[in-house]
Amino acid sequence: MKEILKETESLCPVCLSRIPARIITENNKVYLEKSCPQHGDYKVIIWRNDAEHYLKWAEFGGDRIPKGPKKRLTEHNRGCPYDCGICPDHVQDTSSAAIMTTNRCNLHCPICFTYGDEGPVYEPSLDSIKRMYQVVLDTCGTYPMELCGGEPTVRDDLPQVIAIGKEMGFNHIQINTNGIRLAEDKEYLSRLKEAGATTIYLQFDGVTDEVYRYTRGANLFDLKVQAIKNCAEVKIGVTLVPTVIPNVNFEQIGDIIRFAKRWVPTVKGVFFQPISYFGRYPGTPDDRDRLTIPDILRALEEQTQGELKESNFVPPVCEHPHCSFSGFFILMDDGRLLSTTHLQPRQITEDGAEHSRRFAKRYWRFVEEDDVQLYPTSQYEPTPFYSFFQHLQRKYLYISGMAFQDVWNIDLERLKRCCIHIVTSTGKMVPLCAKYLTSVDGQQLYPGIA
């Protein structure tokens, strides 16, 4: 029996028109359904669990009244999602901002969503990049920055790009990379760190070459391991980022967690991304082609034989509750993960976006033993509590994930809460799910990589 949980708005997958939509529950699952007067009806699964779980997840999410962006860069004209940049409709501040440094890449991934390697080369000059940093500085402040592509490490001057940001006051600069150059050129990796890079956001889809041949078109596992080894030697933190696909690497979720544990404290976390379907995908994906947040949570429990539990993970405090999940774990001496998070009503005492920014700046970077904040002070003899306190500051793993939206499942209520923004070459800041969203035939709302 079908029950309507709420009314919202979405887009037509064909013409990208804004249309009414409903969140419904049916057969113990939750769907988004919508109808375009011109192009017909659509129904897509968004939560592979019952309505009670869906509603509880929303209830337990934090930051119910976001403070909103500090500055608006565009006016209200056609409304969400056509005025992005950030417009008056947007209700959440930025947690991190991304600069597209190039559309060149050293891979041709079958599942790439940016179209980065197509068309003329896009590679902004250092002066242009400085202006994009300035947009973030003027709009937000020294928020966490991501340097993306394409593949940013194909730029020989990437250390200079980083140094510009550091000189302007940005103290968290993340490199989103496939890791190939980091594996092959440790001296280059050292220069990235010396310039001010604080963390490596490493594409990491699984623990076998079979997975990489499907997702990236090449055998890459050994290169991924070498990149992490080099990061360990250079002492820069790594977040593993698997794009998770049914019948490709979904069954390796537990293996990825076990791999990550072996590389703590270099590996700080794992950030799962259930695959979303953009313009490259031929046709309309079936519900069997989709993974929802409950699917990932269930797999984390089952594939770790209960070491991790679904109840260890919580909804976000920044973006919309149904966009992501996270859990924080201490790696104990026996090799098991001890959860510090539990699904329950959240008591957030600070702005959700600020909470996310503080977390990234504190926990995504590599912490050397000499950098551990000592307690008690060094004039005292070490105690068991002192040793455990040192352990807590280095031997942890955050496990999280985000369900990015595509044109079939986009919910404009969720989009208005997006806190990851792409800095465009025209000086706008566009929510990620709007920037790369495409219609069935590949039409973009916001053309180009930046």
C-alpha positions as CSV (number, residue, x, y, z in Angstrom):
1,M,0.0,0.0,0.0
2,K,1.4,3.4,-1.0
3,E,1.6,6.2,1.5
4,I,2.7,9.8,0.8
5,L,5.4,11.0,3.3
6,K,5.9,14.5,1.9
7,E,5.6,16.8,-1.1
8,T,8.6,18.3,-2.7
9,E,10.0,19.4,-6.1
10,S,12.3,17.7,-8.6
11,L,13.3,18.0,-12.3
12,C,12.1,16.3,-15.5
13,P,14.9,14.0,-16.6
14,V,14.3,15.0,-20.3
15,C,13.6,18.8,-20.3
16,L,15.0,19.7,-16.9
17,S,11.8,21.6,-16.0
18,R,11.0,22.0,-12.4
19,I,8.1,19.7,-11.5
20,P,6.1,18.6,-8.4
21,A,7.3,15.4,-6.7
22,R,6.3,13.3,-3.8
23,I,8.2,11.1,-1.4
24,I,6.3,7.9,-0.9
25,T,6.6,4.6,0.9
26,E,5.6,1.3,-0.7
27,N,6.6,-2.3,0.1
28,N,8.8,-1.2,3.0
29,K,10.9,1.1,0.7
30,V,10.9,4.8,0.0
31,Y,10.6,6.3,-3.5
32,L,10.6,9.6,-5.2
33,E,7.8,9.9,-7.8
34,K,7.1,12.7,-10.2
35,S,5.4,13.5,-13.4
36,C,6.2,15.9,-16.3
37,P,3.2,17.0,-18.4
38,Q,5.3,16.5,-21.6
39,H,7.5,13.5,-20.8
40,G,5.6,11.3,-18.4
41,D,5.9,9.6,-15.0
42,Y,9.1,8.7,-13.1
43,K,9.6,6.7,-9.9
44,V,13.0,5.9,-8.4
45,I,14.0,4.3,-5.2
46,I,15.8,6.6,-2.7
47,W,15.8,4.6,0.6
48,R,15.9,0.8,0.7
49,N,14.4,0.6,4.1
50,D,11.0,1.4,5.6
51,A,9.3,4.7,6.3
52,E,10.0,4.6,10.0
53,H,13.7,4.4,9.4
54,Y,13.6,7.2,6.7
55,L,11.7,9.5,9.1
56,K,13.8,8.7,12.1
57,W,17.0,9.5,10.1
58,A,15.5,12.9,9.2
59,E,14.5,13.5,12.8
60,F,17.9,12.7,14.2
61,G,19.7,14.9,11.7
62,G,21.1,18.1,13.1
63,D,21.1,21.8,12.2
64,R,17.3,22.0,11.6
65,I,17.5,25.8,11.1
66,P,20.7,26.4,9.1
67,K,22.1,29.9,9.3
68,G,22.5,30.0,5.5
69,P,25.3,31.4,3.3
70,K,27.1,34.5,4.6
71,K,26.8,36.2,1.2
72,R,24.6,35.7,-1.9
73,L,26.2,36.0,-5.3
74,T,23.2,35.7,-7.6
75,E,19.6,37.1,-7.5
76,H,16.4,35.2,-7.5
77,N,15.2,35.0,-11.1
78,R,13.8,31.6,-12.1
79,G,14.3,29.9,-8.7
80,C,16.0,26.7,-7.7
81,P,18.0,25.1,-9.4
82,Y,18.4,27.7,-12.2
83,D,19.9,30.6,-10.2
84,C,22.8,28.8,-8.5
85,G,25.7,30.8,-7.5
86,I,24.7,31.1,-4.4
87,C,21.1,32.3,-4.7
88,P,18.6,33.6,-2.1
89,D,16.8,30.2,-2.2
90,H,19.8,28.4,-0.8
91,V,19.5,27.7,3.0
92,Q,22.9,26.3,4.0
93,D,26.4,27.7,4.2
94,T,29.4,26.2,2.5
95,S,31.4,23.4,4.3
96,S,34.0,23.1,1.5
97,A,34.6,24.8,-1.8
98,A,36.1,23.1,-4.9
99,I,38.3,24.6,-7.6
100,M,38.5,22.8,-10.9
101,T,42.2,23.1,-11.7
102,T,42.1,21.4,-15.1
103,N,40.0,19.1,-17.3
104,R,43.1,17.1,-18.4
105,C,43.4,13.6,-16.9
106,N,45.7,10.6,-17.1
107,L,42.8,8.2,-17.1
108,H,39.7,7.8,-19.2
109,C,37.3,6.4,-16.6
110,P,34.1,4.9,-18.0
111,I,32.2,6.2,-15.0
112,C,33.6,9.8,-14.9
113,F,30.9,12.3,-14.3
114,T,32.7,15.6,-15.1
115,Y,33.2,15.2,-18.8
116,G,36.6,16.6,-17.9
117,D,38.6,15.1,-20.8
118,E,36.2,16.3,-23.6
119,G,36.4,19.5,-25.6
120,P,39.2,22.1,-25.5
121,V,41.6,22.1,-22.6
122,Y,40.5,24.0,-19.6
123,E,43.3,25.0,-17.3
124,P,43.0,28.3,-15.5
125,S,46.1,30.4,-15.0
126,L,47.5,31.0,-11.5
127,D,46.0,34.5,-11.6
128,S,42.6,33.0,-12.4
129,I,42.9,30.5,-9.6
130,K,43.8,33.3,-7.2
131,R,40.6,35.0,-8.2
132,M,38.6,31.9,-7.5
133,Y,40.2,31.6,-4.1
134,Q,39.3,35.2,-3.6
135,V,35.6,34.4,-4.4
136,V,35.6,31.9,-1.5
137,L,37.5,34.4,0.8
138,D,35.0,37.2,0.0
139,T,31.9,35.0,0.2
140,C,32.8,32.7,3.1
141,G,36.2,33.0,4.6
142,T,39.1,30.6,4.8
143,Y,36.9,27.5,4.5
144,P,38.2,24.0,3.5
145,M,39.3,23.9,-0.1
146,E,39.3,21.1,-2.6
147,L,41.5,21.1,-5.7
148,C,39.9,18.9,-8.4
149,G,39.8,18.1,-12.1
150,G,40.1,16.3,-14.4
151,E,43.2,15.1,-12.5
152,P,44.8,18.0,-10.7
153,T,48.2,16.3,-10.4
154,V,48.7,16.5,-14.2
155,R,49.6,20.2,-13.5
156,D,53.3,20.5,-12.8
157,D,52.5,23.8,-11.1
158,L,50.0,22.3,-8.6
159,P,52.4,23.1,-5.7
160,Q,52.1,26.8,-6.7
161,V,48.4,26.5,-6.9
162,I,48.4,25.2,-3.3
163,A,50.9,27.8,-2.1
164,I,48.7,30.6,-3.4
165,G,45.8,29.3,-1.3
166,K,48.0,28.9,1.8
167,E,49.4,32.5,1.4
168,M,45.8,33.7,1.3
169,G,45.1,32.1,4.6
170,F,43.5,28.7,3.6
171,N,44.8,26.2,6.1
172,H,42.9,23.1,4.8
173,I,43.7,22.3,1.2
174,Q,42.6,18.9,-0.1
175,I,43.8,17.2,-3.3
176,N,41.1,15.1,-5.1
177,T,43.2,12.6,-7.1
178,N,43.4,9.2,-8.7
179,G,46.8,8.8,-7.1
180,I,48.8,7.8,-10.2
181,R,51.3,10.6,-10.0
182,L,51.6,10.3,-6.2
183,A,52.6,6.7,-6.7
184,E,55.1,7.4,-9.4
185,D,56.7,10.6,-8.2
186,K,57.2,10.9,-4.4
187,E,59.2,14.0,-4.8
188,Y,56.2,15.7,-6.4
189,L,54.0,14.5,-3.5
190,S,56.6,16.0,-1.0
191,R,56.3,19.4,-2.8
192,L,52.5,19.3,-2.6
193,K,52.8,18.8,1.2
194,E,55.5,21.5,1.6
195,A,53.4,23.9,-0.4
196,G,50.5,23.5,2.1
197,A,48.4,20.5,1.0
198,T,46.8,18.9,4.1
199,T,45.0,15.8,2.9
200,I,44.8,13.5,-0.1
201,Y,41.3,12.5,-1.2
202,L,42.1,9.3,-3.0
203,Q,39.9,7.5,-5.6
204,F,39.9,4.0,-4.2
205,D,37.2,1.7,-5.6
206,G,38.3,-1.7,-4.3
207,V,41.1,-4.1,-3.5
208,T,41.3,-6.0,-6.8
209,D,42.3,-5.0,-10.3
210,E,39.0,-6.4,-11.7
211,V,37.1,-3.6,-10.0
212,Y,39.5,-0.9,-11.5
213,R,39.2,-2.3,-14.9
214,Y,35.5,-1.8,-14.8
215,T,35.4,1.6,-13.1
216,R,38.7,3.2,-14.4
217,G,39.6,1.1,-17.4
218,A,43.0,0.0,-16.1
219,N,44.7,-2.2,-13.5
220,L,45.4,0.3,-10.7
221,F,45.3,-1.5,-7.3
222,D,49.1,-1.7,-6.9
223,L,49.4,2.0,-7.8
224,K,46.9,2.8,-5.2
225,V,48.9,0.9,-2.6
226,Q,52.1,2.7,-3.6
227,A,50.4,6.1,-3.4
228,I,49.3,5.3,0.1
229,K,52.9,4.1,1.0
230,N,54.3,7.3,-0.3
231,C,51.8,9.4,1.7
232,A,52.8,7.4,4.8
233,E,56.4,8.3,4.2
234,V,55.7,12.0,3.4
235,K,53.3,12.0,6.3
236,I,50.2,13.4,4.7
237,G,46.6,12.1,5.6
238,V,44.6,10.1,3.1
239,T,40.8,9.6,2.7
240,L,39.9,6.6,0.6
241,V,37.0,7.3,-1.7
242,P,35.2,4.3,-3.3
243,T,32.5,4.8,-5.9
244,V,30.2,1.9,-5.1
245,I,28.4,0.1,-7.8
246,P,26.0,-2.9,-7.6
247,N,27.6,-6.2,-8.8
248,V,31.0,-4.5,-9.3
249,N,32.5,-3.6,-5.9
250,F,29.5,-3.6,-3.5
251,E,30.7,-6.9,-2.1
252,Q,34.1,-5.3,-1.3
253,I,32.9,-2.8,1.2
254,G,34.1,-4.9,4.1
255,D,37.4,-5.5,2.4
256,I,37.9,-1.8,1.9
257,I,37.4,-1.2,5.6
258,R,39.9,-4.0,6.5
259,F,42.4,-2.4,4.1
260,A,41.9,1.0,5.6
261,K,42.5,-0.3,9.1
262,R,45.9,-1.6,8.1
263,W,46.9,1.9,7.0
264,V,45.9,3.9,10.0
265,P,47.1,6.5,11.0
266,T,48.0,7.5,7.4
267,V,44.5,6.6,6.2
268,K,42.1,8.8,8.2
269,G,38.8,7.7,6.7
270,V,36.7,6.1,4.1
271,F,34.1,8.1,2.2
272,F,31.7,5.9,0.2
273,Q,29.9,7.3,-2.8
274,P,27.0,5.2,-4.2
275,I,27.1,5.7,-7.9
276,S,24.9,8.4,-9.4
277,Y,23.9,8.5,-13.0
278,F,24.8,11.5,-15.1
279,G,24.9,12.2,-18.9
280,R,27.4,9.4,-19.8
281,Y,24.9,6.7,-18.7
282,P,23.0,5.3,-21.7
283,G,19.3,5.4,-20.8
284,T,17.3,5.3,-17.6
285,P,18.9,3.3,-14.7
286,D,16.8,0.6,-13.1
287,D,16.4,0.5,-9.3
288,R,18.6,-2.5,-9.3
289,D,21.4,-0.2,-10.6
290,R,21.1,1.9,-7.5
291,L,22.5,1.8,-4.0
292,T,20.9,3.8,-1.2
293,I,22.4,4.8,2.2
294,P,20.6,1.9,4.0
295,D,22.2,-0.5,1.5
296,I,25.7,0.8,2.4
297,L,25.0,0.7,6.2
298,R,23.7,-2.8,6.0
299,A,26.7,-3.9,4.0
300,L,29.1,-2.3,6.5
301,E,27.5,-4.5,9.3
302,E,27.2,-7.7,7.3
303,Q,30.6,-7.5,5.5
304,T,32.5,-6.7,8.8
305,Q,30.7,-9.6,10.6
306,G,29.1,-7.2,13.0
307,E,32.3,-5.3,14.0
308,L,30.5,-2.2,12.6
309,K,26.8,-1.9,13.1
310,E,24.2,0.1,11.3
311,S,23.4,1.9,14.6
312,N,27.0,3.2,14.7
313,F,26.2,5.6,11.9
314,V,24.4,8.9,12.1
315,P,22.9,11.5,9.7
316,P,24.8,14.7,8.9
317,V,24.7,18.0,10.8
318,C,25.3,20.1,7.7
319,E,23.7,18.9,4.5
320,H,20.2,17.5,4.3
321,P,19.8,14.4,6.6
322,H,19.1,12.1,3.6
323,C,22.3,13.1,1.8
324,S,24.9,11.3,3.9
325,F,26.0,9.3,6.9
326,S,29.0,9.1,9.2
327,G,30.6,7.2,12.0
328,F,33.7,7.7,14.1
329,F,35.8,4.8,15.4
330,I,38.9,4.3,17.5
331,L,41.2,1.6,16.2
332,M,42.0,-0.5,19.3
333,D,45.2,-2.5,19.9
334,D,43.5,-5.7,19.0
335,G,42.7,-4.4,15.5
336,R,39.0,-3.9,16.1
337,L,37.1,-0.6,15.6
338,L,35.4,0.9,18.7
339,S,32.5,3.1,17.8
340,T,32.1,6.5,19.4
341,T,28.9,7.4,17.5
342,H,25.4,6.0,17.8
343,L,22.1,6.7,16.1
344,Q,20.1,8.8,18.5
345,P,18.7,12.3,18.7
346,R,21.5,14.8,18.1
347,Q,22.2,17.7,20.3
348,I,24.2,20.1,18.1
349,T,25.4,23.2,19.9
350,E,27.0,24.9,16.9
351,D,26.1,25.7,13.3
352,G,26.1,22.5,11.3
353,A,28.3,23.8,8.5
354,E,30.8,25.1,11.0
355,H,30.8,21.8,12.7
356,S,31.7,20.0,9.4
357,R,34.5,22.5,8.7
358,R,36.0,22.0,12.2
359,F,35.8,18.3,11.8
360,A,37.6,18.2,8.4
361,K,40.3,20.6,9.6
362,R,41.0,18.5,12.7
363,Y,40.5,14.9,11.7
364,W,41.4,14.7,8.0
365,R,45.1,15.7,8.4
366,F,48.0,13.5,9.4
367,V,49.0,13.9,13.0
368,E,52.6,13.1,13.9
369,E,53.4,11.7,17.3
370,D,55.2,15.0,18.2
371,D,52.1,16.9,17.3
372,V,49.8,15.1,19.8
373,Q,48.5,17.5,22.4
374,L,49.9,16.1,25.6
375,Y,47.7,15.6,28.7
376,P,48.8,15.5,31.4
377,T,51.7,17.9,30.6
378,S,55.1,16.4,30.1
379,Q,56.2,17.2,33.6
380,Y,54.1,14.3,34.8
381,E,54.9,10.6,34.4
382,P,52.8,8.9,31.7
383,T,49.6,7.2,32.9
384,P,47.3,4.7,31.2
385,F,44.9,7.6,30.5
386,Y,47.8,9.6,29.0
387,S,48.7,6.7,26.7
388,F,45.0,6.2,25.7
389,F,44.7,10.0,25.0
390,Q,47.7,9.8,22.7
391,H,46.1,6.8,21.0
392,L,42.8,8.6,20.4
393,Q,44.5,11.5,18.6
394,R,46.1,9.2,15.9
395,K,44.5,5.8,15.8
396,Y,41.0,6.5,14.5
397,L,39.0,6.0,11.3
398,Y,36.0,8.0,10.3
399,I,33.7,6.1,7.9
400,S,31.1,8.1,6.0
401,G,29.4,8.4,2.6
402,M,27.3,10.7,0.5
403,A,24.4,9.9,-1.9
404,F,24.9,12.5,-4.6
405,Q,21.8,13.2,-6.7
406,D,21.2,12.8,-10.4
407,V,18.3,14.0,-12.6
408,W,16.1,11.0,-11.7
409,N,16.2,11.3,-7.9
410,I,17.0,14.9,-7.4
411,D,15.0,16.5,-4.5
412,L,15.2,20.3,-4.6
413,E,14.7,20.4,-0.8
414,R,17.9,18.5,-0.5
415,L,19.7,20.6,-3.1
416,K,19.0,23.8,-1.1
417,R,20.8,22.3,1.8
418,C,23.9,21.4,-0.3
419,C,27.2,22.6,1.4
420,I,29.8,21.4,-1.2
421,H,30.1,24.2,-3.7
422,I,32.0,24.4,-7.0
423,V,33.8,27.7,-7.6
424,T,33.2,28.5,-11.3
425,S,35.5,30.5,-13.6
426,T,32.8,33.2,-13.7
427,G,33.0,33.8,-9.9
428,K,30.0,31.8,-8.8
429,M,29.6,29.0,-6.2
430,V,27.3,26.3,-7.5
431,P,26.2,23.2,-5.4
432,L,27.9,20.1,-6.7
433,C,24.7,18.2,-7.5
434,A,23.5,21.1,-9.6
435,K,26.8,21.7,-11.3
436,Y,27.2,18.3,-12.9
437,L,23.5,17.3,-13.2
438,T,22.6,16.3,-16.7
439,S,19.4,15.3,-18.6
440,V,18.9,12.0,-20.3
441,D,20.6,13.2,-23.4
442,G,23.5,14.8,-21.6
443,Q,22.3,18.5,-21.4
444,Q,23.8,20.3,-18.4
445,L,22.2,23.0,-16.3
446,Y,25.6,24.6,-15.9
447,P,27.8,23.6,-18.9
448,G,31.5,23.1,-18.7
449,I,33.7,21.7,-16.0
450,A,33.9,25.0,-14.1
